[in-house]
């Protein structure tokens, strides 16, 4: 923890470099978005990334209207400061949960693709069906989905097998995420009484979060668990009490078991600890302990399944090697998007379901790609995929959340929405502009830190965001894949809104910002 000593040059660099890097990256994204619009629209382009012309006038108009809405939410948060803190928090979270519940009941979307598969496999596991772990089976190839499959299986053992169950649990986890965002912001930015209620409201009604509660998969659960890990890590720094590391470890372990992104968050926390001048021995011990815990659940699953003869070889032994995802991430035709199984067929045909053999084929393909295209062309692919991924802004919430493959039952809303492409276009547009506005507000906070020459209060979320940018520069992309980053976009954009509102408002508010 900070000892009050003047930080050394290395620590200053570690604090400032992420701010400059992220600022440059976002300026690039926003500049490109003035001319072209990244779009995912399954009924126009299929399962493909697309570029369309940007409507700059409508973009500016929509952004202005949304900014007005953001400002009203901010002011509403200020108005709530005169009420009891506990009552305000409970009222906002309760209202958010009711809104989410109403949505999933009104538009009960069916599942498809991977989320449908893991739900069906979860039911089969209850009946003793472990074929998915055998050679060529889904979990044999994709051990990253073992965690969510087992979680759903345990859920269906307790509750009836209905897709409403995981969606209802989504609501609980999304509500928890909203609370974690609120508390993280309070811990990092130290706003005066009531100044963070606005971020609680915004987190509770964030449209992609509401829509993606319809996705019975790992995204919502993992996002909440990783947010819990971030919060507990901050509490450890603030209180110096090791007791906070216990829930931190549980959160990141469970989150990683459901979705293997734990290393990104662990590295971000470790770097943040370094910046905050935590004792090096403690940092190394923390990192080693957390890294061990990340691998523990799958080790336990393997030990149990092998001991009970449910599987013949360890989970993941001959899964698809990571080389395939890196190779997909390099494909120029679809900017790192799924390449219609061309890369996957190497694993099944040439590799014969063998991890080591497949890895050799992919390694050679990657080397050939780099040699033929050259660094400049490869860099161009990575730049385009980043612009598309981070400016698209929908997380595929319209695709999964409104219902693209029918509904569990019919309501007046399903009959109106299902084939209403005009409504779907409007939803995607609002989500797209909301994302660009949030990125713009993040820039406000970053630039304010640069020009005022003070440490950026949200350096921790900034590091997490840079970690995701780096990872998905190399990896296969889909807008949904970056859903776990939305809490940190909300954190940083609200901070920028607070600065903007302070400059547009009174001096007291601005002083509060400068001192946070």
N, C-alpha and C positions, 0 to 999 in steps of 0.2 A: 504493500500500500504506500501511497505517497507519504514521504517523511517530512515534507516541507523544504527539503534541499532543492537547490536549483538543478533541474535535469541536465544531463550531459548532452553533447551534440548528437550522439547516436539516438537517444530517446526523442530528442526534438525532431530528428529526421523521421523516425518511426511514426511520430505523431502527425507530421506535416505531409509526408509523401503520399499516404493514402488519400488525403484531401485533394491534393493536386491531381493525382491519377484519376480519381473518381470524377472530379470536375471536368477534366479533359474528355473523359469517356462520355459523360452525359451531354456535354456541349456537342459532341460529334453525333450522338443519337438524335438530339433535338433538332440540330441543323438539318440532318438528312430528312427528318420527319416533316419539314416544311415543304418538301418537294414530292416525296413519295410516301405512300402509306403501306405499312406491312399489314397483311390480312390473312386470317385463317377463316375460310368459309367453306364448309364441306359440301353444301349444295351448289356452289359455283365452281369450286376448284378441286373438289375431292379432298383426299388426305394429302394435301400439298401446301407448302408455303407459297404465298402469292404477293406480288407488288401491284398496287393500283395507284393512279394519280391522286395526289392529295388535294382536297378542296380547302385551300388556305383560308378563304373567307369564312366558310362554315366552321372550320377548325378554330379560328380566333373567336368567332361568335359563341360557339359552344363552350370553349375554354373560359370565356368571360362569365357566362351564365353559371358554370360550375364553380368558378372562383367565388362568385356571390354566395352560392350555397355553402361552400367551405367557410366563408367568412361568417355566415349566419350560425353555422354549427359552432364555430369558435366563440362567438358572442353568447350563444346559448350556454356554453360551458362556463363562461364568466358569470352569467346570471345565476347559475346553480350554486355558486360558492357560498351564498348566504344560508343554504340548507345544510342539514346534518350530513357529514361526509359518508357515513355508512349507508344512510338511506338513499343518497344520490347514486352511489355505486350499485347498490342492490336494485334500485329502480331501473337504471339504465341497462344493466345486465339482464334483468327479468324481461324488460321490453324487447331487448334484442333476441332473447331466446324464443319469445312468443312469435316475433316476426319470422324468425328462421323456421320455426315449427309450422306456422301457417303456410309458408312457401312450399316445404316438402310435401305437405298434405294436399296442397292445391295442385301441384304439378309433380306427381309421383313418377318420375322418369325411370324407365327400364335401364338396365345395365347392358353394356356390350363391350367387345374387345377384352382387354386384360382384366378389367374389373368384373366382368361377367364370369370369366374363367376362374378367378380365385374364389368367387362366391360359390360356384358349382363344386369346385374341389374341396372347399371347406365342408360342405354337406357330405361329400363322399368320404372324407376322413372320419366323420362321425360313424359312418357305416362300415369302417374298416378298409376303405379303398385307398391304397397307397401306390397305385400304378403310376401316378404323376411323378414319383421319385425314381422310377425305373428308367433305363436307357431310352432316350427319345421323348420322355414325358415332360410336361410343362415345367415342373419344379426341378427336374433334372437339368434342364437348360437354363432356367431362370431362378436360381436359389435366392435372389434378392426378394422374391415374393413369398418365400417360406414363412416369414414373420407375419405378414398380413393374412395369409391363408390360415395359419394356426390360430391367430387372434379371432378371425371370423368363425372358425370352427368351434372354439370355446364359447363364443357368443351364442352360436346357434344351439349349443348343448343346453344353455340356460334358457334362452328365449325361443319362441317358434321361428321356423325358417321363413322369414319374410324380409324383403329388402328394406322395409321400413325400419327395422331394428338398427342396422348399422347407420342409417341416416339419422335416426333419433340420437344415437351416440355422437354422430357428427355435430349435432346442434350443441351438445354439452361441451365437446372439445373446442368448437369454434368460439363459444362463449368464454371458455377458459383462456383462449388465445387473446380475445379482446381485453380481458383483465390483465394478462401478462404484459401486453403492449402498454397499457395504462401505467402499470407499476414500473416497468422498465424506464418509461419516459420520466416518471417522477424521480427515480433514483439517479438517472444520468443528467437530467436538466434542472433539477431542483426548482421547479416553478413555485411561485407563491400560491397560497391557498386558492384552490378552484381553477387554476390556470391549466390544469391537465384534464378537466372534465370533458373538454371538447374532443380530445383524442380518444377518450373512452366512448363517446357517442359515435364518432366516425368509425372506430374499430368495430362497434356493434352493428353498424348498418352498412359496412363495406360491401358493395354489390357482388363482386366475385366470390366473397366468402359465403354469402347467402345462397347464391346459385350453386356453388360446388358442394354444398351440403347434400345435394342429390347424387353425389358420386360415392358409391359404396366401395371405397378403395383406401389406400394408405395416406393420401395427401393431407387430409384434414387432421387425422390423428397425429401424424409425424410433425406437422407444423406446430401444433399446440405443445407437444413434448419438447421440441427443440427450443421453443420460446420459454418454456419452464426452465430448461437448462441454462439459457442465457440469463434469466432473472435470478436464479439461485447463485450463479457465478458472480453476478454483480453484488448480491447480498453478502456473499463471502468477503468480497473486497471491502465493502462498506463496514461490516461488523467485525471482520477478522475472526469470525467464529467458524470453526471447521464443520460444525453441525450442518451448515448449508451445503456442504459438499456431498452429503449423503443423498438428498433429493436431486441434486445436480447430476450425480452419477446415474441415478435411477432414470431420470428424464432422458438423458442422452443415450443411455443403453436401450431403453424401450423405443425411443425415436429411431435410432439406427437399425434396430431389429425390424422395424416396420418399413423403413426407407433408408437405404445406405448412404446417408449424407452426413453422418455424425463426424467424420474426420474433418470436414470443412468447418463445422462449428467448433470442434475441439482445437483446431489450429488457430481459429480466430480468437478464442478465449485465451489461448496460450500467449499469442502476440499481445493481446490487451493486458494481460498480467505483466508482461515485460515492460510495456509502456507505463503501467502503473507502479513499476519498480517493486514488484513482489520479489521476495527472496528467491534466488535462482534454484536453490535446493528444493524449495516448496513447489516451484513451477515444474521442475523435472519430475518430482514425485506425483504431482497432480496429473501431468501428461501421461506418465507411465500407468498410473492407476486407471485413468479414464480409457486409455487405449486397450488395456486388458479387459475392461468391462464391455467395451464395444464388441469384442469378439466372443464374449462369454456365452450369450444366448444360443448362438449357432453351435458352439461346442457342446453345450448341454443337450441340444436337440439331436446332434449327431450321436453322442454317447448313448442316449436313451433309445433312439431308433435302431442303432446297430445292435445294442444289447438285447432288444426285444425282437430282433430279426424282421423288423418292418421294412428295412432297406438293406441292400446288399453292398453298397459302398457309401462313403461319406457324402453328405449333401455338398454340392459344389465342386467335387473332385474333377468331374468332366463337364462342367458347365460351359457356357459360351464365354470365351476369354475376353478380357477387357479390350483387347486389341480390336475386336469387331466394332465396338462402340466408337473407338477413336477413328477407325477407318470410315465409318459412317459419317462421323463428324467432319471429315475432310471432303466429302463428296460435293462436287461443284454444282451438279445439276439441281439439287434440292437444298443447297446451302446447309448441309449437315443434318437435314431432316431424314427420317426413315427412307431408305432407298429401295423400297418395294421388294425387300427380301433378297436383293442381289448379294449383299454381304452375308446375310444369314445363310444362304445356300452354300457358301463355302464351308461353314461349320457342319452342315448336314451331309453334304456330298463329298467334297475333298477331305474334310476333316474327320468324317465318319463318327460324329458325336464325341470326338476325343479332344480334350482341352489343349493338351500340349501340341498335338499335330496341327490343330486349327490355328494356334497361336503363331506357329512358324509360317503358315500360309499368309495370315494377316500381316505379320511383320514384314514379309517380303512385299506384299501389296502396298503397305505404307511407305516403305523405302522407294518403291518404284514410283509411287504417286509424287513423292517429294522430288525425286530426280527428274521426272518428266515435266512437272508443272513449275518447279523452281520455287524458292522462298517467297518471291514477290507475289506469284499467283496464289500460293497457299495462304499468304497473309490476306490477300484480297477476299478469299473465301471466308476466312475467319472474321474479317471486318463486316462483310455482308450479313453473315449469320447472326452476329452480335446486334447489328442495327435492326434486323428483322425481329429477333427474339425479344429484345428489350423495349422496342417501340410498339410491338403488336398489342400488348397490354391487356388481353382478355383472359389469359390463362386457360383458354378454350372453355370458359364458363358458359357461354351460350350453347356450345356444342354438347357438353355433358350436362349442364344444369337445367336447361329448358326442356330437354327431351328430344333427342334426335332419332330414337329407335322405338318410339311409342311409350305408353304409360301403363302402370300396374292396374289402374282403374281410371274410369272416365270422370271428369268434372267439367263444369262450365268453362273453366280456364283451359283445360287440355283441348277441348273442341275448338277454341278460339286460337290457341297458340300454335298447335302442331304444324300447320302448313302456312302460317303467317310469316312469310319471309320479310315483309316490311317491318314487322315488330322485331324480328331477329336482327335485321340490319341495324335498326335503331339501338338495340341493346349493345351490339358489338361496337357501334360508333361511340356511344357514351362511355363504354369501358375503355376504348382506345384513347379518347380525349382525356378521360380522368387520369389515365396512366401518364400521359404526356404532361398534364398539369402537375401531377405529383413529382415527376422528374424535374420539372422547372422549379418547383418550390424547394426541392432538395438542393438545387443549384443556388438558390437564394441563401440557404443556410451555409453552404460550403463557401460561397463567395464572401459572405459576411465574415466568416472566420478568417479567410485569407486577407481581406482588406483591413480588418480590425486588428489583425496580427494576434489573435488569441487561439488557444487550443479548441478544436472543434469538439463540442460537448458530446456528440454522437459518433465519436471515432470508432467505437465498438461496432455499432450497426454498419458503419461504412466499411470496416474490415470484412465483415460477414458478406456484404454485397460484393466486394471485390473478389472474395473467395469463390462465390457463385459465378461471377463473370469469367474468372480464370478457368474454372472447371468446365463450364459449358462452351467455352471457346474451343476446347478440345473434344468434348463429348457430343453425342447425338443430341439434337434439340427438339423440343416441342414446347409450346407456350405453357402447358400445364406443369412441365418439369420445374419451373421456377416459382411455383405457387408458394413453397415454404419461405420465400424471401419477402412476401408481402408485408409481414409485420414490421420489417425494418425499413421498407419504403414508406409505410405510414408514419413511423417514428421520425424519420428524417424530413419527410414532406410537411408534417405538422410543425416541426421546429422551424422550417422555412416560412410556413404560414404565420406562425407566431411572430417572427421577425418582420414579415411584411405588414401584419396587422399593427405591430408596434410602431413602425415607421409611418403608417397611415393614421395612427391614433395618437395617444398622448405620450408624453415623455416618461411617465412612470412605468408604463408597459415596456418601453424601450430599455430603460435602465434595468428592469427585471430581467430582460433577455440578455443584456450585456454581462450581467453578473452571474448568469447561470452556467 
